[in-house]
Amino acid sequence: MRGTAVIAAARAKLRPTGNHVTGYLAVCAAGTLIGTSLVVGAGASGTRPKLADVGAWLTSSAKGEVVHAHGLTGEVDGRAALPAGMAGHPVSVAQDGRTTLVLDERTGRVVRIDAAQLTAAQSTDYGAAGLQLVSGGAYAYVVDPVRGTVQRIDPALTTAESRPVQLGGKPGAAVVDGEGTLWVPLPDSGTVVPFVDGLKGAAVKVADAGHDLTLTVAGGRPVVTDGTAAATKVLSATGVRGAFDLGAAVAGADPADVLVPGGTEGSAVPVLAARTGDLVVVDVHSRHTVRVRVPTAGHVLGAPQLLGTRVYLPDETTGRLLVYDTAASALADPVPITDGPGELELFVRDGLLWVNDPDGAAAAVIDSDGEVRRIGKYGTAAPSARKPGDEPVEDGVPTGAPVEQVPPGAAVPGATAPGPGTPSVGASGGPSAGASGPPGPTPPAPEPGAPGAPQAESRSGAIRITFAEALGATPQRYVLKGAGPDQTVTPDEVGPDGPFVFEVRGGSCEKQYSFTVVAEYGGGRPDKESARSALARPCVAPGAPRNVTFTPDQGGHGGTVTWRAPQDAGSVTYTINGPGGTAETTEHSHAYSGLRNGIVRGVAVMARNAAGSGPAASGWIDLTPTAQQMNIVNNKPNGRDLGIRTKPHSTEGGRAGSIPPGENPEVTVHCNMRGEEITIGGKTTDVWARLTYYDPLIDKNITGYVTDLFVETRSNPDVWECE
């Protein structure tokens, strides 16, 4: 699937795990709306519209239809009416680039939208409320949280392709990654179940039983956030490939208040503790972590979405998007979407953020520069499948506003509105033009203001602090407070023109630090101190260990796995996943014993510090015996050939071949094993050598067993025991 970040956040009253997110994710996650490139079916009539390549389908539940909007203009370029009876029902849309599916969440009916004809083509009723519809790659799935099942369906016909598969627990919101693998969380058991190529795989243990789990697809990779343990982990079908600590602020939050999007286009995942406003952005590729606090008190928020340098927080109390600009380290103007409280659905697709009110006419699309375009979902000009003379669905509904930049809205919670007497600003940037007359009184000098709340970014050996300059009067300088005695701050001070950045080096990775910025004004004016930053560590999760190798013990049955530390690792603990389970060590090696010879097993090593564990490095424990070249001995010219047996026994089995009497040729010895006890010439042994002898008379290799009295492999430590 082209881009796996087509996501909407799930709503608390719907989401099986109880997290407060907005709607089920639909593409790459169960959701309520999907944006993607639309592929128009072959054979479409020339009179039918060709929908925009950069666009999204948006739901209009109250009207019982879905509309397609152009991503670059915001114009609606197509609409499709849903079957009778679906109007007013909550619906979700899933699109994988080839098919567009709509789920009636109240009845369980799945409908396919014909993009060429703009009609609801096929449908199948799965007869249950609260289902999840998930689509990606070559497959589509219906997930039943009540029955605990996953059923694969035909995305073109909407009919079932398999019987429901039992998951062994109640699932949370599922996603599909960039490889087309379905991932289903089972919070009750602390596991995530993958479906590779449509088939159920082994569950991956990610948390303790009962932990709150939310899945995200970040840059095509599955990531699980454990809201109970405040950790984010990168997954693969073989296990956890890296983990990141979200910090004390998230750890102290109610797991139900830890909000995560169902997907992001890049490798950064925003995590919001909604009650406290602690926002953490974890880059699962670079391992950098940004922490900041935003004012959220008294507001019902949905899961954050990340586009470019901005994090968007849907505020369903006001119908706006709160915006935090990580580049400016400050809140930006909020984006109004609806006229009042209501549900907002968000997802990022093809470098655009889509926002939709599923129960009303409001929608918008935002580009990476922050430019906002309104979408009038109820406009009458968009093509549909209705024939001339039919009553339009939109009859009597006002047309949406034209495409334009959305004006700034009211201040975000906690911000100060302009006071009385603040001069208005005209188009030129000066005071608004008005009636001529004498100038008014000189406005008072601006008051000293506090800098914006600092943003803390964890780096290797350091914490980077950025902040927004103080509003009002211009300070003489800015200084940083909060550094410990074992930390150094660079620079000592920041001038009034910036750059508004400090770097704090040193400190312990085991500790978390918080800082404030003080604006010093001088001249008898009071200094002003910012709010505290979120807690951060002077470290990032380590990288992958290097050069994982295995050295077998003499005789096999075990050996030692060794590796080199990651670059800039510092003090770390290593987790080794291999035969027998998981082990931990602070050394650069781990020994195995008691293993079977003749096997090859995988081993993975991850490095961990207080910030989390980095990606795993893999290797192989290869206990395949190495063949040895040896000579037959004691084969006397007594007229009796030396038999090569099919079993390590003188009578059981049979002969695979023989070596002529008096000849002691070179043979390839593979291993030895216990068999029948044999006594010859006063010597006794129950060891038999498994070997290969080239018989020149028949020009053929013969493999079988010869008693060790004629090979003496017991004296060669490089000959291993067979299994």
C-alpha positions in Angstrom: 0.0 0.0 0.0 1.4 3.4 -1.0 2.0 5.1 2.4 0.6 3.4 5.5 -0.2 6.5 7.4 -3.8 6.8 6.3 -5.1 7.1 9.8 -7.9 8.4 12.0 -7.7 8.3 15.8 -10.3 6.2 17.6 -13.0 7.5 19.9 -13.0 6.6 23.6 -16.6 5.3 23.6 -15.8 3.0 20.6 -12.2 1.9 21.1 -12.1 -1.6 22.6 -9.0 -0.8 24.8 -10.7 2.2 26.3 -8.3 4.9 25.1 -9.7 8.3 24.3 -9.1 8.5 20.6 -11.3 9.5 17.7 -13.0 6.8 15.6 -11.7 3.4 14.4 -8.8 3.4 12.0 -9.6 2.4 8.5 -6.6 2.1 6.2 -3.5 0.7 7.9 -5.7 1.0 11.0 -9.5 0.7 11.7 -10.9 4.3 11.1 -13.7 6.6 10.1 -12.2 8.2 7.1 -9.5 7.6 4.6 -7.4 9.7 2.3 -5.5 8.1 -0.5 -4.9 8.3 -4.3 -8.0 7.0 -6.1 -7.6 4.5 -8.9 -10.4 4.9 -11.4 -11.7 1.5 -12.7 -11.1 0.5 -16.3 -13.9 1.0 -18.7 -15.3 4.0 -17.0 -17.6 6.1 -19.1 -16.1 9.3 -20.6 -18.9 11.3 -19.0 -17.8 10.2 -15.5 -15.4 12.4 -13.5 -11.8 11.4 -13.0 -11.1 12.0 -9.3 -8.0 13.8 -8.1 -4.9 11.6 -7.6 -4.2 13.5 -4.4 -7.4 13.3 -2.5 -9.5 11.7 0.2 -12.9 10.2 0.8 -14.7 11.9 3.7 -17.9 10.7 5.4 -21.1 12.5 5.8 -22.9 10.1 8.1 -26.0 12.3 8.6 -26.7 12.4 4.9 -25.7 8.8 4.2 -23.0 9.5 1.6 -19.3 9.8 1.2 -17.5 12.6 -0.8 -14.2 12.8 -2.4 -12.2 16.0 -2.1 -9.1 17.3 -4.0 -6.1 17.6 -1.7 -4.6 20.6 -3.4 -7.7 22.8 -3.8 -10.1 21.4 -1.2 -12.9 21.1 -3.8 -15.3 18.2 -3.7 -14.9 16.3 -7.0 -17.2 13.4 -6.4 -19.9 12.0 -4.1 -21.5 8.6 -3.7 -24.8 7.9 -1.9 -24.7 4.9 0.5 -27.4 2.3 0.4 -30.8 3.1 2.0 -30.9 2.7 5.7 -27.3 3.8 6.3 -28.1 7.5 6.7 -27.5 8.6 10.2 -25.4 5.6 11.1 -21.7 6.0 12.1 -19.6 4.7 9.2 -15.9 4.2 8.5 -14.1 4.1 5.2 -11.1 2.0 4.2 -9.2 2.4 0.9 -6.0 0.6 -0.1 -5.4 2.4 -3.4 -7.5 -0.1 -5.5 -10.8 -0.4 -3.6 -12.8 1.8 -1.3 -14.9 0.1 1.4 -17.4 1.6 3.8 -18.5 -0.1 7.0 -21.8 0.6 8.7 -20.6 0.4 12.3 -24.2 0.0 13.6 -25.2 -3.0 11.4 -21.9 -4.5 10.2 -22.7 -4.0 6.5 -19.7 -3.5 4.2 -20.2 -1.6 1.0 -17.7 -1.1 -1.9 -17.7 2.3 -3.6 -17.3 2.2 -7.4 -14.9 5.1 -8.0 -15.7 5.2 -11.7 -19.5 5.2 -11.4 -19.7 6.9 -8.0 -22.1 4.3 -6.8 -22.3 1.8 -3.9 -21.6 -1.3 -6.0 -21.5 -4.4 -3.9 -22.2 -5.0 -0.2 -22.2 -7.8 2.4 -23.9 -7.7 5.8 -21.7 -9.2 8.6 -24.5 -8.8 11.1 -22.8 -7.2 14.1 -22.3 -3.8 15.6 -19.0 -2.3 16.6 -16.9 -4.1 13.9 -13.6 -2.8 12.6 -12.9 -2.6 8.9 -9.2 -2.8 8.1 -7.6 -2.8 4.6 -4.1 -2.8 3.2 -2.0 -4.6 0.6 -4.0 -7.4 -1.1 -6.3 -8.0 1.8 -9.2 -6.6 3.7 -10.4 -7.7 7.1 -13.4 -7.5 9.4 -12.4 -7.6 13.1 -15.0 -8.5 15.7 -14.0 -7.2 19.1 -17.0 -8.9 20.8 -16.4 -12.4 19.4 -12.6 -11.9 19.3 -12.3 -12.9 15.6 -10.6 -11.8 12.4 -12.2 -12.6 9.0 -10.5 -12.0 5.7 -12.9 -10.6 3.0 -12.6 -10.0 -0.7 -12.1 -6.2 -1.1 -13.7 -6.2 -4.6 -16.8 -8.3 -3.8 -17.0 -7.5 0.0 -17.8 -11.3 0.5 -15.9 -13.4 3.1 -12.8 -15.3 1.9 -12.2 -17.3 5.1 -14.0 -18.4 8.2 -13.6 -16.1 11.3 -10.2 -16.9 13.0 -10.2 -16.9 16.8 -7.7 -14.5 18.3 -7.8 -15.9 21.8 -8.8 -12.6 23.4 -10.6 -9.3 22.9 -8.8 -7.2 20.3 -8.0 -3.6 20.3 -7.9 -1.4 17.2 -5.9 -3.2 14.4 -3.6 -1.7 11.8 -1.9 -2.9 8.5 1.7 -2.0 8.0 3.6 -1.1 4.9 4.2 -4.8 4.0 0.5 -5.6 4.1 0.7 -7.4 7.5 -2.3 -7.1 9.8 -1.5 -6.4 13.4 -4.1 -7.0 16.1 -3.4 -6.0 19.8 -4.7 -8.3 22.6 -4.4 -6.1 25.7 -5.7 -8.9 28.1 -2.7 -11.0 27.3 -0.2 -8.2 26.5 0.4 -9.6 23.0 0.0 -8.5 19.4 -1.0 -11.0 16.7 0.3 -10.6 13.1 -1.5 -11.9 10.0 1.2 -12.3 7.3 -0.2 -12.8 3.8 -3.6 -13.2 5.3 -2.6 -16.0 7.7 -2.4 -15.8 11.5 1.1 -15.9 12.9 2.5 -16.4 16.3 1.6 -13.8 18.9 4.4 -11.3 19.8 4.7 -10.6 23.6 4.9 -6.8 24.0 3.7 -6.1 27.6 2.4 -7.5 30.8 -1.2 -8.9 30.7 -3.8 -6.2 31.1 -1.7 -3.3 29.8 -3.4 -0.7 27.6 -2.0 -1.1 24.0 -2.4 1.2 21.0 -0.9 0.4 17.6 0.6 3.0 15.2 2.1 2.5 11.7 5.1 4.9 11.6 6.7 5.1 8.2 5.3 1.7 7.3 6.5 0.0 10.5 4.2 -1.3 13.3 4.7 0.5 16.6 2.9 -0.4 19.8 2.4 2.1 22.7 2.0 0.6 26.1 0.0 3.3 27.9 0.3 1.5 31.2 4.1 1.2 31.2 4.7 4.4 29.3 6.8 2.8 26.6 6.7 2.7 22.8 8.0 -0.4 21.0 8.8 -1.2 17.3 7.6 -4.6 16.2 8.4 -7.3 13.7 6.9 -10.7 13.1 9.7 -12.2 15.2 9.4 -9.9 18.2 10.2 -6.4 19.6 12.8 -4.6 17.5 13.3 -1.6 19.8 11.7 0.2 22.7 11.5 3.8 23.9 10.7 5.2 27.4 8.1 7.9 27.3 9.1 9.4 30.6 7.6 10.0 34.1 4.9 12.4 32.9 3.3 9.7 30.7 4.0 7.0 33.2 2.0 8.9 35.8 -1.0 9.4 33.5 -4.2 7.3 33.4 -3.5 4.9 30.5 -6.9 5.8 29.1 -5.6 9.4 28.7 -2.5 8.4 26.7 -3.4 9.3 23.1 -1.6 8.0 20.0 -2.5 8.3 16.3 -3.1 5.2 14.3 -0.4 6.1 11.9 2.2 8.7 10.8 3.9 9.1 7.4 7.3 9.4 8.9 9.2 7.7 11.7 8.1 10.1 14.4 5.2 9.2 16.7 3.4 11.9 18.8 2.1 10.7 22.2 -0.1 12.9 24.3 -1.0 12.6 28.0 -4.3 14.5 27.6 -5.0 15.4 31.2 -1.6 17.0 31.9 -0.8 18.2 28.4 2.5 16.4 28.3 3.4 15.8 24.6 6.2 13.5 23.6 7.4 13.0 20.0 9.5 9.9 19.6 11.4 9.3 16.4 11.8 5.5 16.2 14.4 5.8 13.5 16.8 8.5 14.9 15.8 7.7 18.5 15.5 11.4 19.3 12.7 12.4 21.7 11.0 15.8 22.0 9.0 16.7 25.2 6.8 19.7 25.8 3.8 20.7 27.8 0.7 22.3 26.1 -2.3 23.8 27.9 -5.2 21.3 27.7 -7.0 21.7 31.0 -10.8 21.3 30.8 -10.8 20.2 27.1 -11.6 16.9 25.5 -8.8 16.1 23.1 -8.4 13.4 20.4 -5.2 11.7 19.4 -2.4 14.1 18.1 -1.4 14.1 14.5 2.0 15.2 13.2 2.6 16.9 9.8 5.9 18.6 9.1 7.0 20.5 12.2 3.5 20.9 13.6 1.6 18.7 16.0 -2.2 19.1 15.6 -4.5 18.3 18.6 -8.2 17.9 17.9 -10.1 19.9 20.6 -13.6 18.5 20.5 -14.7 20.9 23.2 -14.4 23.8 20.8 -14.3 22.2 17.4 -10.8 23.5 16.7 -7.3 22.1 16.2 -4.7 23.2 18.7 -1.3 23.5 17.0 2.1 23.2 18.5 5.0 24.2 16.2 8.1 22.2 17.2 10.4 24.4 15.0 9.2 27.6 16.8 8.9 25.8 20.2 5.6 27.6 20.7 1.9 27.2 20.2 0.6 28.5 16.8 -2.8 29.9 16.1 -5.6 27.3 16.5 -7.5 26.2 13.4 -11.3 26.4 13.7 -13.1 23.6 12.0 -16.7 23.5 13.4 -18.8 26.2 15.0 -19.0 24.4 18.3 -18.3 21.1 20.2 -18.2 17.9 18.1 -16.2 15.0 16.9 -13.2 15.6 14.7 -11.5 12.9 12.6 -7.9 13.4 11.5 -5.5 11.5 9.3 -2.3 12.3 7.4 -2.0 11.1 3.8 0.4 12.0 0.9 1.8 15.0 2.9 -1.6 16.4 3.8 -3.6 16.5 7.0 -7.3 15.9 6.5 -9.8 17.0 9.1 -13.5 16.0 9.0 -16.7 16.4 11.0 -18.5 13.2 10.2 -21.8 14.5 11.3 -21.7 17.9 9.6 -20.6 19.9 6.5 -17.2 21.0 7.9 -13.9 19.6 6.7 -10.5 20.9 5.9 -7.2 20.0 4.4 -3.8 21.3 5.6 -0.5 21.2 3.9 3.0 20.9 5.4 3.4 24.6 5.4 0.3 25.0 7.6 -1.9 26.4 4.9 -5.6 25.5 5.5 -8.3 25.0 2.9 -11.9 24.5 3.8 -13.9 21.7 2.2 -17.6 22.2 1.5 -18.9 18.7 1.7 -22.5 19.7 1.1 -21.9 21.6 -2.1 -24.2 20.8 -5.0 -21.8 21.0 -7.9 -19.9 17.8 -7.4 -20.6 14.9 -9.8 -22.6 11.9 -8.5 -24.4 8.9 -9.9 -27.8 10.7 -9.8 -29.7 11.1 -13.0 -31.0 14.4 -14.4 -34.4 15.2 -12.8 -33.7 13.3 -9.6 -34.0 15.3 -6.4 -30.5 16.2 -5.2 -29.5 14.9 -1.9 -28.2 18.3 -1.0 -31.5 20.1 -1.7 -31.9 22.9 0.8 -28.4 22.5 2.3 -26.2 25.5 2.1 -23.1 25.2 -0.2 -19.8 25.0 1.6 -17.5 28.0 1.8 -15.1 28.6 -1.1 -11.5 27.5 -0.9 -9.6 29.9 1.2 -7.1 30.3 4.0 -8.8 29.7 7.3 -8.5 32.8 9.5 -6.9 32.4 12.9 -9.3 31.5 15.7 -9.6 32.3 19.3 -6.6 31.8 21.6 -5.7 28.4 22.8 -6.6 27.4 26.4 -4.5 29.3 28.9 -3.4 32.0 26.4 -4.2 35.7 27.0 -6.5 37.5 24.6 -5.7 41.0 23.4 -6.9 43.5 26.0 -9.1 46.6 25.4 -7.4 49.3 23.6 -5.1 47.0 21.6 -4.8 48.7 18.1 -6.1 46.7 15.2 -3.8 45.8 12.4 -4.6 46.6 8.8 -3.5 44.8 5.6 -0.3 46.8 5.5 0.6 45.8 9.0 0.0 49.3 10.6 -3.0 50.6 12.4 -6.3 50.3 10.6 -7.2 53.2 8.4 -10.1 55.3 9.7 -11.5 58.8 9.8 -9.0 61.6 9.7 -8.2 63.6 12.8 -5.6 64.3 15.4 -3.6 61.3 16.6 -4.7 59.5 19.8 -2.7 59.2 22.9 0.6 57.5 22.8 0.1 53.8 23.7 1.9 52.7 26.9 5.2 50.9 26.7 4.9 47.2 26.4 5.1 45.2 29.6 7.8 42.6 30.2 6.6 39.1 29.3 7.8 35.6 30.0 9.4 33.4 27.4 7.4 30.5 25.9 7.5 27.1 27.7 10.8 25.4 26.7 10.8 22.3 24.5 13.3 19.7 25.6 14.9 17.3 23.1 16.9 14.3 24.3 20.2 13.8 22.5 23.2 11.6 23.0 24.9 13.1 26.0 22.9 16.3 26.0 19.5 17.9 26.1 18.6 20.6 23.6 16.3 23.4 24.9 14.4 25.6 22.5 11.9 28.3 23.4 9.8 31.1 22.0 10.9 34.6 22.6 9.0 36.7 25.2 6.2 38.9 24.0 5.9 42.5 24.9 9.0 44.4 26.0 12.4 43.3 24.6 14.7 41.7 27.3 18.4 42.2 27.6 19.0 38.5 27.5 17.7 35.0 28.3 19.3 32.6 30.7 18.5 28.9 31.5 17.7 27.6 34.9 17.5 24.0 36.1 20.9 22.6 35.1 22.6 20.4 37.7 26.2 20.8 39.0 27.4 18.0 36.7 25.9 19.8 33.6 27.2 22.6 31.4 25.0 25.1 29.5 25.9 26.5 26.1 25.7 29.4 25.5 25.8 31.1 28.9 23.0 33.5 27.7 21.0 34.1 24.6 20.6 37.6 23.2 17.2 39.2 22.5 17.4 38.3 18.8 18.2 34.6 19.4 18.8 32.0 18.3 16.5 30.8 21.1 18.4 27.6 21.8 20.4 26.2 24.8 22.3 22.9 24.9 22.8 21.2 28.3 25.6 18.6 28.2 26.3 16.1 30.9 24.1 14.7 33.7 23.0 11.1 34.2 20.9 9.1 31.8 19.2 7.6 34.8 17.8 11.0 35.8 15.2 13.3 34.2 15.7 17.1 34.1 13.3 20.0 33.7 14.3 23.6 32.8 12.9 27.1 32.7 14.1 30.2 30.7 14.3 33.5 32.4 14.0 36.8 30.5 16.2 39.4 32.2 15.1 43.0 31.4 17.2 45.2 33.7 16.6 48.8 34.3 14.6 48.0 37.4 12.1 46.0 35.5 11.2 42.5 36.8 12.6 39.4 35.3 10.1 36.9 33.9 10.4 33.1 34.1 8.8 30.7 31.7 6.8 27.6 32.6 8.9 24.5 33.2 9.8 22.2 30.4 8.7 18.6 30.3 11.1 16.1 31.8 13.9 14.9 29.6 17.1 12.7 29.8 20.5 13.6 28.4 20.5 10.4 26.3 18.6 8.6 23.5 18.0 5.0 23.2 21.2 3.3 21.9 21.7 2.0 18.4 22.0 -1.6 17.4 24.9 -3.7 18.6 27.5 -4.4 16.0 29.2 -7.5 14.6 27.1 -10.2 16.3 29.0 -13.5 15.9 28.8 -17.0 17.4 31.8 -19.2 18.3 30.9 -22.8 19.1 32.4 -24.7 21.9 34.7 -27.6 21.2 32.4 -30.5 20.5 29.4 -28.3 20.0 26.3 -28.3 22.2 26.8 -24.6 22.8 29.1 -21.7 22.4 29.4 -18.0 22.9 27.6 -15.1 21.2 29.7 -11.9 21.1 29.1 -8.4 19.8 30.5 -4.9 19.8 28.8 -2.0 21.6 26.7 0.5 19.6 28.4 3.7 18.7 28.0 6.3 21.5 26.3 3.7 23.6 27.5 4.7 27.1 26.4 2.5 29.9 23.8 0.0 28.6 22.2 -3.3 29.4 21.9 -5.9 26.6 18.9 -8.1 26.0 19.6 -11.4 24.2 16.7 -13.3 22.6 17.8 -16.8 21.6 17.3 -20.5 22.4 15.7 -20.9 25.8 14.2 -17.4 25.9 15.5 -14.0 27.0 18.6 -13.1 28.9 20.2 -9.9 30.1 23.8 -8.8 30.6 26.0 -5.7 30.8 28.9 -7.7 29.1 29.5 -8.0 25.4 29.0 -11.8 25.3 26.6 -14.5 26.3 27.2 -18.2 26.5 24.9 -21.1 25.6 25.2 -24.7 26.6 23.1 -27.9 26.5 22.0 -27.3 22.9 21.5 -29.9 20.2 24.1 -30.2 17.6 23.0 -30.1 14.0 20.6 -27.1 14.5 20.8 -23.4 13.3 18.9 -21.0 15.6 18.5 -17.2 15.3 19.7 -14.9 18.1 19.0 -11.1 18.5 20.8 -8.6 20.7 19.3 -5.2 21.8 21.0 -2.5 23.8 19.0 -0.7 26.5 19.4 2.4 28.6 17.0 4.5 30.6 15.7 6.1 27.4 14.7 2.7 25.9 16.2 0.0 23.8 17.4 0.5 20.3 17.0 -1.8 17.2 18.1 -5.4 17.4 21.1 -6.9 15.7 20.7 -10.4 14.5 23.0 -13.4 14.1 22.9 -17.2 14.0 23.8 -19.9 16.4 25.1 -22.6 14.0 25.8 -25.9 15.5 26.2 -27.8 12.3 29.2 -30.2 12.8 32.1 -29.4 10.5 33.2 -32.4 8.4 36.7 -33.7 9.1 39.1 -35.5 6.7 40.4 -38.6 8.4 41.8 -42.0 7.4 40.5 -45.5 8.0 42.8 -47.4 10.4 43.3 -51.1 11.4 41.7 -52.4 8.2 43.9 -55.4 7.9 44.4 -57.5 4.7 42.7 -60.5 6.2 40.3 -61.1 3.4 37.4 -59.5 5.2 36.1 -56.2 3.8 35.0 -53.4 6.2 31.3 -52.8 6.1 29.7 -49.4 6.0 26.3 -49.9 7.8 23.1 -47.9 7.4 22.7 -47.9 11.2 25.3 -47.8 14.0 24.8 -51.5 14.5 26.5 -54.6 13.2 23.3 -56.5 12.3 20.4 -54.0 12.2 19.7 -52.2 9.0 22.0 -53.3 6.3 25.1 -52.5 4.4 25.4 -49.2 2.4 28.7 -50.3 1.0 32.2 -51.6 2.0 35.9 -50.8 1.9 38.1 -53.6 0.6 40.4 -55.5 3.1 43.8 -54.0 3.6 42.8 -50.5 2.4 42.8 -47.5 4.7 41.6 -44.6 2.5 40.8 -41.1 3.4 37.1 -40.5 4.3 35.0 -37.6 5.3 33.8 -37.9 8.9 30.6 -35.9 9.7 30.1 -36.8 13.3 29.9 -39.7 15.7 27.2 -41.2 17.8 26.5 -44.0 20.3 25.4 -47.4 18.9 26.1 -51.1 19.4 29.1 -51.9 21.6 31.8 -53.7 19.5 35.0 -55.5 20.7 37.9 -56.2 18.2 41.4 -57.1 19.2 40.8 -56.5 22.8 39.5 -53.0 22.3 35.8 -52.1 23.0 33.7 -49.1 22.0 30.1 -48.1 21.4 31.0 -45.1 19.3 30.3 -45.2 15.6 31.5 -42.7 13.0 29.1 -41.3 10.4 31.2 -40.9 7.3 31.3 -40.7 3.5 33.6 -42.9 1.5 34.2 -42.5 -2.2 34.2 -46.0 -3.8 36.2 -45.9 -7.0 34.9 -49.2 -8.2 31.4 -47.9 -8.6 32.3 -44.2 -8.8 30.0 -43.3 -6.1 30.0 -41.7 -2.6 28.7 -44.0 0.1 27.5 -42.6 3.4 26.9 -44.6 6.5 28.3 -45.8 9.9 31.6 -47.5 10.8 32.6 -48.6 14.3 35.1 -46.1 15.7 37.7 -49.0 16.1 38.4 -48.4 12.4 38.4 -44.6 12.5 39.4 -43.5 16.0 37.3 -40.2 15.9 37.4 -40.2 19.7 40.9 -38.8 19.5 39.9 -35.9 17.3 38.2 -33.1 19.3 36.9 -31.5 16.1 34.6 -34.4 15.5 31.2 -33.6 17.1 28.5 -35.8 18.4 25.7 -36.5 16.0 22.0 -35.9 17.0 
